[in-house]
């Protein structure tokens, strides 16, 4: 069943107006709840939060990654060119480097997780 694009557009517009934390790339529903309980309710608040901020039950490393991402996105809103950051390589023994070389006739099964949906699994074939 297709979602009416009018509703999708309206929801996207509302999330932008609300500056909802779900706009932070890579954030999970659980992380959003923890941030909201500590008074961080928008992408902007997360972007502008102090580096020494601590959130109960949210590891400092995770919080720092989320804050960095929110800052990049927040700064990108006022930039004339898209902002991005090239992450360092994980090395040849990690990530996509571990996949075998592609050959003709390969089939792919892609399982995705949706961090904002209860259960969160979506199957793409």
C-alpha positions, 0 to 999 in steps of 0.5 A, a space after each residue: 500500500 502506497 503512502 499518500 505523498 501529501 501526508 508524507 510531505 506534511 509530516 516531513 514539513 512538521 518534523 522540520 518545523 519541530 526540529 525533531 531529534 529523529 532528523 539526526 542521522 543515525 539516532 535511535 528511538 531509545 537514544 531520542 528518549 534518553 535525550 528528551 528525558 534530559 531536556 535535549 528535545 531538538 536537533 539544535 539543542 543537541 548541536 549546541 549542547 556542551 561537550 561535557 554534557 552527560 546523559 544517563 544510560 547513554 555512553 559518552 562515545 555515543 553521545 559525542 557521535 550524535 552531537 557531532 552529527 547534529 552539529 554537522 547537520 545544523 551548520 549545513 542548514 545555513 551553508 550554501 553547499 552541502 556539508 559532509 565529512 569523510 570518515 577514516 577507512 576501517 581497514 581492509 579486514 573490516 566492513 565492505 572489504 570483507 565481502 568477496 569480489 562481485 561476480 556475474 549472477 550474484 544475488 543480494 538479500 538486504 535486511 534493514 533496521 528501522 530504529 524508529 519503528 517498534 520491532 524495526 525490521 524491514 526486508 528488501 529483496 
